[in-house]
Amino acid sequence: MQIPFVFMTLSAVITFVVLLVLVRWLGATQLTQLTFFNWVAGASMGNVAANMIGSTSVNEFVGNTYSLVVFTAACLFAAYVALKSRPFRRVANGEPTVLIHRGIILRHNLAKTKVNLDVLMMMLREKGYFAYNDIQYAILEPTGNLSILPSQASQSVSKADLVNGPDLSDEGQGPYTEIVVDGEIDKDKLVNTGHDEAWLDAQIRKRGARSIEDVMFLAVNKDGHVLADFSRRMQDSKQVEKDAEF
């Protein structure tokens, strides 16, 4: 059987160009934030692209190219749905998981994330920590990266510490729990933080928001410190009110 080397060479070149264009179309998150969704998308696109390169006829090549374009469009649609829907985003990308809390390894979370102690200690060493009791919080992100908040005694000295003296209090320490994202309330997390919707409503009104739809992001830590960011619409309305005063 004669092997169509010329056709396969052209297929490889065209496949490279098509794949490069489609990956750029999907965005840089394929490279920087490898979540479950990104991994599935990348692996599937690579498999279809391999079929394109191995095509031995024009019809086979065109069929594989069409499959790749349709799959890329489906990935873009799923990414758009994830952008608009927090529940879908949780399913597609997963959520952060606390592995160490105040120097204590949470073994049930290790089991849930399929991370063993050897891997956890390796990840800590890669971050420069050789004893887990030096860690206030270690959180496994959906991308597979480990985010670490060291204990006060293990934190590096900052410029503010040199100017004002070190802040050794626990105030403001610990991770923040995201309660509102893109105007949607996570009621389970709200309850887990010990607050209710009346408290949340008071917090957003204290910061000048008229409704929950004006809140882009709101999180609270164990000490009750609140981080909040608001929509462009609310910021623009505040600017209009300021301009009207003049």
N, C-alpha and C positions, 0 to 999 in steps of 0.2 A: 504493500500500500504506500502510495506516495504521500509524504508529509508536506503540507502546504506551509513551508517555512516563511515565505514572503508574507502570506496572509497573517500568520501568527505573529510575525514581527510587527506588522501594522496594528494588529489587535492589541498587542502589549503597549505600544506607544499611545494609541487612542484611549485605551483603558486608563493609563496613568493620567492623561489630561482630564478625562471625564471625572475620575475619582478625586483628583485635586480640586476641580471646580466644585463638586458636590460637597466635599468636606469643608471647603471654605464657606460654602452656602450654609452648612449646618452651624458653623461658628467655632470659636476657639475653645469652647468648653470641652470639646472632644479630647483636647490635649491637656488642659489644665485641671479639669475637675472630672475625673473618671469615676462617675457614679455607676450604679447597676444599669441604669438606662443607657448611659454613654457606652458602657462596655458591650451591651447587647447590640446596640446600633453599629458600633465600630467593627465588631466581630462578624456580624451579618453582612455588612457592606464589603468587608475584605473577602468573604467567601464568594459573594456574587461576582466581585471583580476578578477573582481567580478563575471563575467559570468563563468570564469574558475573554481572559487571556488564552485560555485553553480551547476556545471555539475553533472549529475546523471548517465552518461555513458562514456565509454572510447572514443567513437566516438565524442561525444559532447565536451569532454575535449580537444581532439586533434585538433578539428576544431577551438575552441577558442584560443588555444595556437598558432596555425598557424596564425590566425588573428592578434594576438598580435605581433608576430615576423614581419609580413608583415607591420603592422602599424609603428612599431619601425624603420624598414628599410626606410619607406617613410619619417618619421621625420628626419632621418639622411640625406637622400637625400635633403630634403628641407633646412636643416641647411647648407649643402654644397653649395647649390645654393645661399643661403643668404650670405654666406661668399664671394662668387665670384661676386655677383650682388648687387650693392647698391640699385637700384630701388626695387628689390624684398625684400631686407632687410627692406626698409622703409614700405612696405606693411605688411610684417610679424611682424615686431617688433614695428613699429610706430616711431615717432620722438619726441624729447624734445619740450615742450611748455612753453613759458615765461608767468607766471601768475602775477608777480609783476615787474614793471620796474620803478626804481628810486622812490620808495615809493608810486607808483600809481598801484592800482589793475586793471588789464586788464580784464574787465568783459566779453568781447567777447571771450577771450581765456578760461575763466572759463566755459562759456556756451559750448564751443567746446569740452572741456575735461570732461564735466558733473560733475564738482567740484563746490559745493556751498560754500558760505562764511564761514559757520560753519566748514566745513571740512578743508578749507584752514587755518583758524585761529587755529584749532586743530593741524594741521601739523606744523605750525609755532611755537606753544607752545612746541611741542615735540622737536623742534630744539633749544629751549631756547629763542625764540623771542616772545614778547607779544604785540608788536606794529609793524604793517606792514610798517609804515613810516621809520623804522630803516633798511629796506631792500633795497639794491641797485638792486638786481635781485633775483627772486625766480623762479626756473625752475622745472616743473614737468617732470621727466624722464619717458621713456617708461616702466620702471619697477614699476612705481607708487611711487617712492621715490621723495622727494622734495630736490633739491639742492639749497643752499642759499649763496649768496654773500652779506654780510652786508655792510652798508654804512661805510665810513671811520671813522666816529665818534663812530660807534658801534663795530669796529673790535678790537680783542684782541691784546695786546702788544706782539710783537715777540722779539726774541733774537737780531735780526738785528736792531730793533727799539731802544733797550737799548744801542747797540754799536754805531750806526750811527745816532740816533735820528729818530723820526717818519717821514715817508714819507706821507705827507698830500696832495700830488698832485693826480689828477685823471688819470695820465699817466699810461697806462697798465691795468687800471681797466675795469671791465665789461667782459661779456662772449665773447669768440672767436667764430666766425662763420666758420664752416668747409667748405672749398671750394674744397679741393682735398682729397679724401679718396681712398686708394688702386689704385692710378694712374688714377682715374676718376674725371673729373671736374663737379661740380654741378653748372651749368651755371646760374640757377635762383638765387642761393645764391651769386654768383660772382657779378651779376648785382645789387642785393640788397645791397651789401656792397659799391657800387659806383665805382667798378673797372671793367676792361675789360681783355680780354685774353692777350693783349699786356703787361699790367701791371703784370699779372700772369707769363708770359714768362720771363719778366725781373727779377722777384723775384726768380724764380727757377734757372735761369742762374747765378744770383749774388751769389747763394749758391753752385754753382758748378755742378748743374744737367744739363744733356744734353737734356732731354726730360721729358714730363709729366709722362711717365711710371716709371721714377726713383723716383717719389715723393710718399711716403707712406701716408703722412698726411701733410696738410697745412691749417692753419686757420689764420684769421685776426680779430682784434677787431676794435672798432669804431675809435680808435686813429691811426690806420694803423700799429700797432705792429703785426708782423708775427711770428707764430710758425710753424716750418717745421721739418719733419723727412723724411729720405730717405731710399730707399730700400737697402737690404744687398748687392745687386749687385754693386750699386754705392759706398757704403762704402768700399767694397773689392777693387774696381778699384782705389779708392783714396789711399788705403793702398799700393797697388802695385806701384803706382806712387811715393809714399814716399820712399818705399824701393829702387826703381830704382835710386833715387837721391843720395842714399848712395853707 
